[in-house]
Amino acid sequence: MSIPQPTAVPALRPGYRMQWEPVQNCHVLLYPEGMVKLNESAAEVLKRVDGQRSINEIIAELQACFPSAPELDEDVLAFMGEAHEQRWIRFR
Amino acid sequence: MNNVGSVSADMQDRPEQGPPLWLLAELTYRCPLQCPYCSNPLEFAEHKQELTTAQWIDVFSQARALGAAQLGFSGGEPLVRDDLAELIGAARDMGYYTNLITSGMGLNQARIDQFLDAGLDHIQISFQASDGEVNNMLAGSRKAFDQKLAMARAVKAAGYPMVLNFVTHRHNIDQIEKIIELCLALEADFVELATCQYYGWAHLNRAGLLPTKAQLDHAEAVTNRYRAKLAAEDHPCKLILVMPDYYEDRPKGCMNGWGNIFLTITPDGTALPCHSARQLPVAFPNVSEHSLSHIWYDSFGFNRYRGDDWMQEPCRSCPEKEKDFGGCRCQAYMLTGDATQADPVCSKSPHHHQILAARAEADLPQPPIEALTFRNERTSRIICKS
């Protein structure tokens, strides 16, 4: 897995949609004939992936929302790398 | 983003059985093509009745409340239904991820646009082969290949994510390189290279369809070569290769377990745990008589092979039973006459020799495509009478 540049701007790939599923009590990522259950931190990151915000901006927002969390940079970058490898997101 | 429409979830406490997550709506058994590996039941011609638009929308609504999030529109050919756009729109408003699984026959620019307006999320087009002649021979239609090419281009031009599905077998699997090249040229986002699973019409035609081990090894090697090439180019297309279980020694964990996450509704409203279960000697409930909640959680049919109380040896004491659930109930029934047997794909099954015999048969010369039994109303009626 390659770690993306923090200035990269991630967007969900066309055909991928995240939504809250009350019965499963979690966010899921839906795509052609597939569905992935997301844990809370993955959902918090992906909620902010909109093709506008850079990874840096997303990290800053998360850090502001969760001030008690330790430094998130490394985790978020690793997650973005994983999400890119899984083809959920692409970078602009 | 939190788009669940106006759904009120059925949040009743169900400690043992999880909800259905996938709904397959087989809108009709009607289809203009005649593929000899169709997964529809052999006696499809006997089931002419179809749910109305309102009945389908009610099914979608009930399944969504239970928890279903993925919805496949399938058939037969779902485009035969004039109300397809209305069904897509209703399902999308409920928060489903909507998949149209089609041959492309009956599709046109107007409908592509109409479905886009209705919110359709994805279109899967099936091909029979990478060249027109073999494709059209398998499909039983002279116009099929050109129509599919045109529609694949139109689907991409409209901005949909597109899956191209090639059912592979001994007559087309050697062209896998050409197949992949065609998919890349058509800019498919996902390519499913799915070898036949031997149910329905494919079971009837198994000897004429099952590839040899050498053919499969070749297909796998070519696919892996392309996967490496695409990965190196950071190419967005994903290749999915489905191998036939006839060359395995352990069965597949069929449908992720009986009545576990999949729910199929057939054209006449019969509810099934998988699309080939209709052939089993089990009474399955119909949505016109029962609520989906009752069907999923309480009906005899959906509980028949849940858990492991129904298992015989060698499954009962097998350490792998949690993983593969004894394999496929339909395959066990088709090959042994008893759906509670181990799937004969398993080398522990006393019936495994049938799988070995089928492999040996694949190494012998087999009749040409023209000699296969094609799936159409006439043959369906003949088969059912005999």
HADDOCK unambig.tbl for C-alpha pairs under 7 A between the chains (distance, minus, plus):
assign (segid A and resid 14 and name CA) (segid B and resid 161 and name CA) 6.39 0.50 0.50
assign (segid A and resid 15 and name CA) (segid B and resid 121 and name CA) 6.28 0.50 0.50
assign (segid A and resid 15 and name CA) (segid B and resid 122 and name CA) 6.75 0.50 0.50
assign (segid A and resid 15 and name CA) (segid B and resid 161 and name CA) 5.42 0.50 0.50
assign (segid A and resid 18 and name CA) (segid B and resid 1 and name CA) 6.43 0.50 0.50
assign (segid A and resid 19 and name CA) (segid B and resid 1 and name CA) 5.49 0.50 0.50
assign (segid A and resid 19 and name CA) (segid B and resid 2 and name CA) 4.79 0.50 0.50
assign (segid A and resid 19 and name CA) (segid B and resid 3 and name CA) 5.95 0.50 0.50
assign (segid A and resid 20 and name CA) (segid B and resid 2 and name CA) 5.07 0.50 0.50
assign (segid A and resid 22 and name CA) (segid B and resid 9 and name CA) 6.68 0.50 0.50
assign (segid A and resid 23 and name CA) (segid B and resid 9 and name CA) 6.33 0.50 0.50
assign (segid A and resid 23 and name CA) (segid B and resid 11 and name CA) 6.52 0.50 0.50
assign (segid A and resid 23 and name CA) (segid B and resid 67 and name CA) 5.31 0.50 0.50
assign (segid A and resid 30 and name CA) (segid B and resid 97 and name CA) 6.67 0.50 0.50
assign (segid A and resid 32 and name CA) (segid B and resid 99 and name CA) 6.77 0.50 0.50
assign (segid A and resid 32 and name CA) (segid B and resid 122 and name CA) 6.01 0.50 0.50
